[in-house]
Structures are given as C-alpha cells and as structure tokens.
Amino acid sequence: MRHMPFVLLVIAVVGCGNSDTSRDEQAVKPGADTTESTNAATVEPQPTSRAVDSGPEPVAAGSGDTEEDPRWYERFVVNQGNQSVLRSGTIKAGETITIDLAAKDKRHIGFGTNVFQDGISFKDGETITFHQTKEGVVGIGMTSNDGNGGGQDFTPVAGTLSFQLENNSNHTLKFVIYEVEEDKTVVPPPTSGDATQSQSSTQQGVPTVNSIGMHFVAVPAGTFTRGQGETAHDVILTRPFYLGRYEVTQEQYEQVTGQNPSFFRDAAHPVETVNWKEAVEFCRKLSAIPQEKSAGRIYRLPTDAEWEYVSRAGTTTGFSFGDEPEQIGNYGWLSSFSQDCTHPVGQKKPNPWGLYDMYGNVWEWCQDWDGPRSRSSAAVTDPSGPATGSLRVFRGGGWKSSPRNCRPENHGKLAEAYRGNTLGFRVLLSFRE
C-alpha cells in the first residue's frame, strides 16, 4: 500500500459480509487448547468453520428508507461525539454518487451499505467502488466484490477532497458516508532519554511508516504497575520500541504472505484466523523484505509486559480512558455493538499514546509462553515470560468480548496452533543494533 501522509481515508463497512451462523458455535480447540484469563474473566475465541453457504437470494433496497428514516444505519454510525453523517440515501444499479469535502490535514471518512442487513448477495463481477477523484484524476481507492469496504490513504488535491461511490452491481442499495473526527486529546508518548535519534524523531506524534504502509508509534522506556492488591509490582522496560498503531490488516497480511485466512473478508479489517506460529512467520517475512532489511528494521510480536504497558499508556485507571466501562464503546468494537463481526481498524478513538483498537475488534497474540504470574511486590525488569510452555498469551479482547475482558490486567492463553476469528495481532518494531 502506498503511503500518502496527509489524509487517512477509512472506508468502513456497515455490517459484515459473512452471515455464516457457524461463528456462534462453541470453539473446538485443537489438542490441549484451553482458554483462560486472569481475574476469572471469560475470553471467547471463535471457531474457524468455513461451511459452504450459498447465502440468501439478492433483494433490492426498500423505498422510503433513506434520509427520512435513517434507522438502518443508526446502530452502526453511533453518536459518540466523534462521528457525523455526511450524506446518506439510495444509489441505483450503475449509478455514481459524488461528494466534495473541504481538505484538512487528515480526514477519517467511512461508508457503508445495507448489504448485510438486507441479505443482499453479490454475484461474480458485481462491485462497489469508493475512490477519490479531482479534475479528472482518479485517486487510489477500494473496490469491494461483496458490498463491503476497505481502506486507503488519500492526498488532498487543490484544496478539495472529491469522492465517488460507484455502484457496479445489479442492486439498488442504501448507503451512508460519514466522518470519524480525530480525537484532539491524543498526546504522543513522552520522550525517552534512551531513545535513538531515529526513534525520537517520531516523538512529536508523527508515526513511522514502513515500506508497506504500516504505521508505528514510538514507545519510550518506562515503568508501570502490573497486577492488583498484594500481587501488584512494578515492571521496568529499559528499551524504547515502536508498536503498530493499528492491528495488522488483511491487506498487509496478504501483501507479505500471499494469503488471507480471515473469516470476515475485508482488506481494511484486522487479519484473524491466524495462529501464533503464523503471526511469528509474518514478522519474519516482513523483516526479510529488502527495504526493511536495509533499514535495519526487525519485527516481532510484543511481549505480554510490553503490550500491557502500551495498553495502560501511562494511566493508572481501570482503562486508559478512565474507570467507567460504559465509555469503552468510544474506543473499541465489543460484543454489545460489534454486530458479531470485525470492523476496519482505526475507526474508534485511540488511547492516550495514539494506538487504536487496544480494546476489542480482535484479540492480539503476544510473544510469551503463559506461566505463573509474580506474587512478589519486587520490581521485575524486561520480563519475557517462561522459557518453555504449552500455551501462548493473547490480549485486549475481541468483537465478542465484554468490557471486563478488555481490562489491561486480563489475558488469555491458547495453544500455538489454535486459529479463531476473534484472534489477530499487531507487531513490534525495533532496529538492528
């Protein structure tokens, strides 16, 4: 994906493309797989069933259910103080809708259709395309073969952002185009005295972007308190690092590995249905890309401690945004409003250090083996988990999680070979010394 630094366009799906009821089945774990978390929270990795489903017959959108009756999209475009509808209506088969917006340094734009809600099936060759165009120049966009969207970075042209939504299907569809406002309260992590020059160059909130367009946020060395009550102890991380601003997307995973194993197929959604070994292999292949290798970039999964440190983002409250779990809907996709599927990365508010989807969407694999947690109050330095084990740690909650599961002290554990459609990952970047 080509990086264009000024405008981030998030082309969002309203609803989910897969309607296979197998997502609600009980997970069948391979071998000795078990699923647990601290503080007795429940985690819910999902099955990876791929039963053939021909889907419902195509239907046309109903009339009179557009601007005057927006209920079809209100459960997806939620008034959270940072989302607003730009345009909605009906787009006929073969029709093109154009919308002009004033250019900003950054605009988060989403669109959706009623494909999922109304059980509409696309046949081969039918597409929805959303792209930028100005003065006859067509910008990079996204083409969907099933009515769902994706994401790309767009650059402003001549002070105006012009977008076209093209319905190249045989259906009349309802659509909504909306904006997710940037959270003005986000601050970059504090500068670490241990950071190298290349690392400290990102400390003003400008993320590092690699050769395939992945964004990374600089994280300083520091200390945080892990655990609660008598088991609480300080964890000292002595080395700064970068962590992915977003969960790894399906587009990025496919670009590196040539495959997309995801159950909820969409380029801008997080990749899922990957086991721990496959996540590690992605990091190895990404590190071996010539541009990454020549720049001295090395990728891996974060340790359990590194992940929790960034999730807390310098805070001491139950969540990085405070102690009120009812506010978590502003920051992540959880069970009560996820519509039982993943969503494009980066649509919710970021945490105080500028990382998105640290709550919900998909659980994230960590590097560590699971093992007994320290019950001592003594500080530990750069912990990386046990040297051996049978289960790997994962963090953060997924689209089927409750707020309790997403608290930073909670974690799950599963066998390396397990795959599920609530499990994905984000990657850590360091530089070769």
N, C-alpha and C positions, 0 to 999 in steps of 0.2 A: 504494500500500500504506500503510495507516495505521500510524504508529509508536506502539508501546507499549513504554516504556523498560525494563520490569523483567524480562521473561522473553523470551529468544530461543528459539523452537522451530525446530529444523531437522528437517523431515520428509524423511527420506532414502530414496532408492530403493535397494533391494538388487538389484544388477544393472542392466541397461539395457534400455530399451523397444525400441530398434531392433535388429533382428537381421540387417539387410541386409549381406551379405558384401562389398558394394562399398566398405566402409570400409577394407578391406585392400588395395585396388588401388593401383597406382602413381599418384601425383598427376599430373594433366595440367595443366600450367601454361599460363596464357594468355600469348600474346605472348612477351616476353623474360624471363618469370619465371625466377629462379634462386633456389636455396636454399643458403645457406652460413652458417657461423658462425665465430667466432674460435677459435683453438686446435684447428682441424680437427675440432671436434665436429660431429656429424650432427644435423640437425633434420628433422622429418618431417611437414610439413603434409599433411593428408589430402584426398582428393577430395570433391567435393560431389555425387556421383551420387545421384539420387533415383529410381532404378528402382522400378517398382511391385512390391511384394512382398506377396502375399496372406497370408503367414505360415502357420505350422502350424495344424493343427486344434486346437481347445480340448481340454484334458485336465484331469482332476481331480487334486488333490494326492494323493499316495500316503499310505496309512495307516502308523502306527507310525514316522513320520519327523518327530517333533516334539521335545519336551524330551529324550526319551531318546536321540535321535540327531540332534544339532544340526549335523551336518556340512554341511548345505545352506547354512547362513549363516555358518559359521566363517571362510570365505575372504573374507567381506565385513565382518563385525564382528570386527576383528582386536584381539587383546590387545596394546595398545600402552601400557598403564599409564594410559590415559585414557579407555578405553571399557569399558562393562559392560552386560550384557544385563539388562533389567528384566523382560521377560516374552516368552515365545515359545509357540507352539502352533499349533492349526488353527482357522480361522474358516470356518464354513459359509456357504453362499449365504444372504443375507438376515439373517445374524447380526450382532450388535453386541457388541464387546468393550470393557469399561470398565476403566481403570486409574487409581488415585488415587496421587498423589505429594505429599510434603510440599513446600510452597512454599520457594523460595530466591530470592535476588536475580536469579539467572539460571540457567536450566537449558537445556542443549542436548540435545534429545530427537530420536531418529531412529526411523523404522520402515521395514520392507521386507517384501516378499513373494517367493514363489518364481515369480512370473510369468515372468521372463526365463529362469531356469534350466530350467524345465519346459516352455517353449514354449507358454504359455497365451496365447490371443488373446481380447481383449475385443471384443464387438460393440457397435454403437451403443446408448447408453443404459446400459451397464454401467459402474459406477464403484466406486472405493474412496475413502472419506471419512475423514479424521482431523481431529478438532477438539476444542476444549476446552469442557467443559460443567460447570456447578456450580449447584446449586439451581435447575434449570430454565432457566438462562441458557446459551445456546449461544455460544461464543466464535468468533472468526474461525478458519477452518481452511483445508483444502485438499482439493479434490475432483479425483481423477485418473480420466481416461477410459480409461486403458490399464494400470492396475495399478501405475503409478509414482507417486511422491510429489512434494512441493513444500515450501515453507517459508513461515512467517509468524511475526510476533511475538505472543506471548500475555502476558496480565496475570494474576497470581495473584488468586484470589478467596477470601476468608475463610480464608486460611492453607493452602489445599489447591489442588492442581492436578489436575483430573479431565479425563481424555481419553477419547474414544470413537473406536474404529476400526470403521467400518461397511462391511460387505461387501455392496454393492448389485449384485453380479454374479451370474452363474449358476454360479459355480465354488466349490468348496471350496479354500481357499488356506492355505498355511503362512505364518505371519507371525512377525516378531521386532520388539520395541520395545526400544531400547537408548539409553543415555546417553553423551554425549561430555563428559567432565569439563573444566571450564575450567582452562587452564594457569595455575597460580598464580605462575609465574616471569615472566610477561609484565610489562614495565615500560613506561611511556609514554616517548616521546622526551624528551630534555632540553629545558628551556625556553630559547627563543632570545631574546636581548635585542632582536632586530629584529622580533619578533612583534607584531602589533597586539593591541589588547585583545580583539577577538573571536576572534583566533587563539589567544592564550594562555589563553583560558577553557577550552580543551579539553585543556590540557597535563596535567591530572590523570588522564588515561586515559578521560575521558568523551567519546565520539566525537560530532562534529557530525552531525546528521541533517537532510537536506534535505526538501523538500515531498513527494517521492515515496518517502521512507523509505530513501534511500541513506545509508550510514554512511561518515564520513570521519575519518581520523586526522590530527592536526596534526603536521607535519614541520618541525623547526627549520632555519634556515640552518646551514651547516656545511661541513666539508671531508672528503673521503675520497680514498683512493689507488686509482686506476684502473690496470689492467694489471699485468703481472708482469715481473720481471727488469729488463733495461735499458730497457724501454719504460714502466716504472711512473712515474706522475706524479700529482701532487695535482690534484684538481678542487675548485674553490671555488664553492659555491652561496650567493649573497648574500641570497636572498629566501626566507622561510619559505613553506610552502604546505600544502594538505591533499591527501591521496591516498586514493582509495577503499579502505575496509577490506577489501572483497571485490571480486572481478571482477563486472562488470555482469551481472546475471541476465537470463534470458529474460523474466521478468515485467516488469522495469524497462524493458528494451528495447522490449517491445511497448507498454507504457504510454506511452512517449514517441513512438514511431514508428508505432504501429498495426500492426506486422508482427513476425513471429518467423521468421527464416530458418533456425533451428537444425536440424541433423540429428538430434541427441539431444533430443527434445522433452520438456521438464520445466521448470515455472515457476521452480524454485529452482536449476537448473543454470546455469552461465555461458552467455551467448549465444555462439554460434560461427557459422561460415559467414558472417561479415561481412568485407568488405574494408576497407581503410584509409579510403577515402572515406566509407563508411557509418558507420564509427566516429566520424569527424570530424563528420558530419552529425548523429549522435546528440548529440554535445556541443553543437552549435549549437542544436538544438531544445530540449535541456534548459535551456540558458542563457536561451532565449526564453520559458519558462513564466512567467506573470505573477508568481507568488510568488518565483521565483528571480531574476527581473529586478529586482523591487522591493527585494530583499535585497542586490542588488549582486553576486550570485554569477555567476562566469564559469567555464565548464568547457572542458577541452581534454584531449588525450592528454598524458601526461608525456613529457618529453624522455628520450632514452637515458640521459643522465647522472643525471637525477632518479630514473629507475626503478632504476638500479644503486645509487644512494645509499641508497634505501629498502630495497632487497633486502639490502644489507650490514648496514643497521641498526646502524651504529656498531661492527661487528665487523671483524676483520682475518683471520679464518679462511677456509677454502675455502667454507664455507657459514655462514649466520648462526647455526647451532646447533653449529658445530664443524667438524672436519676429517674426520669419519667418514661417508662416503657411505651406509653401511648404515642410518644413522639417518633418512634422508630420508623413509622411509615414514611417520614420525610427523607430517610437515609437508606432504606433498603426494601427489597421485594420479599415479603414474608407470606405465610400461609393465608392470612385473612384478606389479602388484596393482590395476590400474585396471579390470580386466575389459573392456578395449577400449572404454571409453566415458568420458564426463564424469560428474561427481558433483555433488551440491548444494554450493554454496560454503560455506566456513566450517566444514567438518567436521573438518579436521585441526588440529594445533596452529598458532598464529600465530607470526610471527617476533618478535624482542625488542621491536619497536615496535608490535606488535599488529595486523599486517596478515596476512591469511590467503591461502593458495594462491599465495604468491610462487614456489613450486615446483610445476610440473605443473598438472593439470586442463586449462587451455588456455594456449597461448602468448598474449602480450599485445602488441598493436600499440603502438609508440611514435611520437612526433611526427616524428622526424628522418628526413631522407634518409640513406642509407648513404654512407659515404665513407671515405677513408684515415684510420686512427687515428694519433694523435700518436706519434711515435717519439722525442720530446724528453722530457727529465726536468723541463722547466719547467712550473710550475703553469698551469692554464687556469681562467678564471672564467666561470661560467654558459654553458657550451657548448650550442649548439642544433643542431649538425650543419651540413653543407654547405647553401648557399643553393639549390642545384638538385641534381637527381639522377634516377635511373630506378628505384631500389629503396628501399623503406621498411624500417626496423628493427623487429624484434619480439623479445620477451624471455621468459625464465622457464621454458620447457619446457611440454610438454603431456602428455596422458594416454598418449601413445605414446613418451615420452622416456625416456632413461636418466639417472641422476644426473649424469653428466658434462655433459650438455646444459644442466642447470639451474644450473650454477655461475654466480655473478654476473658474471664477466668474459665470458661467452659471449653471443652474439647471432646472430640470423638476419636475412635480408634477402629481401624479395619485392616484386614489382610491386604498385602500389596497388590494382589490380583483382582481385588474387587472393583467392579465398574457399576456406576449408577447414574441416573440422570439428574441427581442433585449434587454430584461431585465434580469439581473442576479444580483450577489452581491459578495462582499468579506467580510471577518469577522475581527473583532477587538478582540484581546486577552488581558485580564487583569488578575491579580492574586488576589485571595481572601485574604483580609487583616486579 
